[in-house]
């Protein structure tokens, strides 16, 4: 590999690392202050999950759309577009006067979810022809994930320290400023790359997938409002699932569909994508319940009863364990084989959440649980996009890597809705009046996350071994 190529790649990874710092700010800054946000908006802890569900469903819709646009108009352009939209959402969140306005801003902010897969696609293209494309992509992805995790810690500690010193609008303005500066860095720091594909955007496919997800989410909201016995709620869910049939027929009839069903259904892709879907339950859907449980007063007989600063420490433990998992993946791959290493990651996620069921009384127990789950999560975060890219044709790498985030996000959105229902439908009247979810609801959340991890581990065994080897998962992560 030529020296100039190496220097150019290092420069690009450096600017992309700045993007991941902003991503970490969005993912870590709000978590310690969820309870304070609920108080600011006069809502219950359980209802916070609807914010997450709304953002995740917007993110899920953004991923296939923006990933396809990346292949059609260029990845830098899409990175700029998604950053501008995210900045807009962040400023709305900072100054939202009501629940509805905050919900809109929080949902719009979800456009950031496409950043990492687009970055991986950029690096994958830049390393073409080097003879080490998979390895270099894997190394760069590990660096970006590492920066992401460090920035999540910085963000969590910052918000925890500033929560009592700043007003809520001033506090929430900090992520908005960071994302706005990130837009400027992308504009000047990332070079343009020509599109990798031709054709048109599949508008009908976008309408079908949007309608499907919207109906499913509407059904879950109806379950929350009307109860699980509501026939309308389940009719909406079934209608949303049935729309997948015409979506599949439509996609199979196009050479360049928005949702490439043929690619997703291939033996190389579907185990990876379904694993990402199940992984979304814990890595996305369970974050708000973990934060609110930690700040639930111990006088209720459960909860950790800690302040925002301690919550930020718990997040730091979780994120550090994720970084350790991401960077240790190559070592586990050498010892166990690439595929078995990812199976181990999924099993660690399952174990970490299973430990919450008997061990949830002290901060130390919470740290152990989150450390175990975080290590497995880091392994999955680092490897799934690279594996999807290696298993896809060159003109569909943006779509394949994006869909690992897309399916993960759909999983998180559905899980957030289910968790909101679970946390609001059980427990005592006194807990509900105080705005706190019940212990039974939290137990349900942890059990679902654990089962999802176990199922993911089984699915990974169904993926062809060469998929993970092609992603360079067995090579050391060095630069």
Secondary structure, 3 states (H helix, E strand, C coil): CCHHHHHHHHHHHHHHHHHHHHHHHHHHCCHHHHHHHHHHHCCCCCCHHHHHHHHHHHHHHHHHHHHHHHHHHCHHHHHHHHHHHHHHHHHHHHHCCCHHHHHHHHHHHHHHHHHHHHHHHHHHHHCCCCCCHHHHHHHHHHHHHHHHHHHHHHHHHHHHHHCCCCCHHHHHHHHHHHHHHHHHHHHHHCCCCCCCCCCCCCHHHHHHHHHHHHHHHHHHHHHHHHCCCCHHHHHHHHHHHHHHHHHHHHHHCCCCCCCCHHHHCCCCCHHHHHHHHHHHHHHHHCHHHHHHHHCCCHHHCCCCCCCHHHHHHHHHHHHHHHHHHHHHHHHHHHHHCHHHHHHHHHHHHHHHHHHHHHCCCCHHHHHHHHHHHHHHHHHHHHHHHHHHHHCCCHHHHHHHHHHHHHHHHHHHHHHHHHHHHHHHHCCCHHHHHCCCCCHHHHHHHHHHHHHHHHHHHHHHCCCCHHHHHHCCCCCCCCC
